[in-house]
Amino acid sequence: MTETTIQIDQLQTLLQSHQEAFERLAQFLLEENKKVNLTRIVDPQQMRMRHFVDSLAVIPALDAIVAKTGKPLRIIDVGSGAGFPSLPLAIVRPQWTFCSLEATAKKVKFQQAAAETLKLKNLQVLHGRAEEMAHQPALREQFDIACGRALAAMPMLAELLAAFVKPQGHAVFWKGSNVQEELTAAQDAIRTMGCQVRRRLPYELPTEDNQMVNFSLVMCQKTKPSPKQYPRVFGMIKKNPL
């Protein structure tokens, strides 16, 4: 496993280059959040860091993949909540295609409205549960990248995400300061789902009182097809992780 630190300054420059779109997204999120509970982060600077910059943290790694293959990526965001990372990624990389999968109807509705407001033609929003949708032929092992952010512990995430990834593609996990413990706990799940850990990408983001918090992206490459019985029903995944 290789380790490369993500430079947040570069991500802020990327954010700045799409300032108008991100300002519209922030305004729309704040307006809709008054009607339905979409996010607890309402401070503009924290929204910029914890929703936008954090979502874009994966861009350098994905750009490196595109540089090698010469092909645009097809990406699924599993359990996408209010659309992070899928909405920011779709803004900055219009040449890639995104599928945002979310089980909560109000969040699906918000994402669809946000995509329409921002004219994101490259983003499709689906309503469904990951453990069920991963068995659909149209979605199973059809994506170059599967993203999981603020969704579950890594053993559960590995089972939920990997079935969407085509062989040689990657599952990407957004994780906090306990990433090493989660990686240790998830080794069996990662192997069972046909993946190997390739990279850990650490970075830091500031809190409201300017304290720096450690985060990491973990990238696992799919080396062989996932067993057909996985993912299992969610109750079984939660009760008995791989």
Disulfide bonds with the S-S distance in Angstrom:
none
